[in-house]
Amino acid sequence: MNPSTVIGMVAGVILLATVLVFAAEQPATFLNLPGFAIVVVGTLAATFISYPLREVLRVFGLFLIVLRNENTYARDDMEELVRIARLWFRDDLRAVERSLERTHNPFLRTGVQLVIDGTPEQDILDLLRWRIARLKVREQAEAQIFRTMAAYAPAFGMIGTLVGLINMLYVLEGGNMAIIGQHMAVALLTTFYGILLANLLFKPIAVKLERRTEERLISMNMVLEGVALISQKRNPAFVQETLRSFMAQYRDEIRDAPDATRGRPTPVRKPSGG
């Protein structure tokens, strides 16, 4: 499983448990099934109305993606591109085709195959960029489903609050505090459930999916750059160093980190006057 997802889920459970145990006189009062049903069923109903059935059903698979620690295999793709670049630089077409048969990345396989077929470089880049744009649009739409659910959940929490308040007004004249308290609990807890689901479940999943898309786009752009260099028949060493820049960790381009400057002498500023 994804470590950060597990940490977040555990921290969320601990937070709720702490609130219920130490801040509530009766923790059971925070459990209200009718109020929870209003939020969950209402959110799902509005989501089904907003999106096609196939896209909503894919939400369950996306939730599993967030839970697991997915590998983009970018390093394997980089090594595969460098190996193919060496073979192509030596004009060993047979070896390139054999290496391509063992490639598991269809995006990389398509690009190199077009190079082998003698397709103009610009046509190859246009096709690969179109596939990158298509993946970006599709995955952003998937993340948007969870952002939509995050907007619907608090709204249905407010609907539950209105239902509880209306019912409470009907029984207010009777003076039965037990019934009044029950309706008041529905009124307040539905808003609690809506805000909780939106900010502790739906929005984090949307952010996680968007971050996953960014990593996949970086990997695909690395492959695109590698295919372009192979098409130009650039030196394999240059191809390797270029692709390594996609794998490098973030480095500040403006100022060195404090550890990098440790031990260096402080520059002496010369006086401007005579």
ABEGO torsion letter per residue (X at the ends): XBAAAAAAAAAAAAAAAAAAAAABABAAAABBAAAAAAAAAAAAAAAAAABBAAAAAAAAAAAAAAABBBBAGAAAAAAAAAAAAAAAAAGBAAAAAAAAAABABAAAAAAAAAAAAGBBAAAAAAAAAAAAAAAAAAAAAAAAAAAAAAAAAAAAAAAAAAAAAAAAAAAAAAGBAAAAAAAAAAAAAAAAAAAAAAAAAAAAAAAAAAAAAAAAAAAAAAAAAAAAAAAAGBBAAAAAAAAAAAABBBBBAABBBAAAABGBBBBBBBBABX
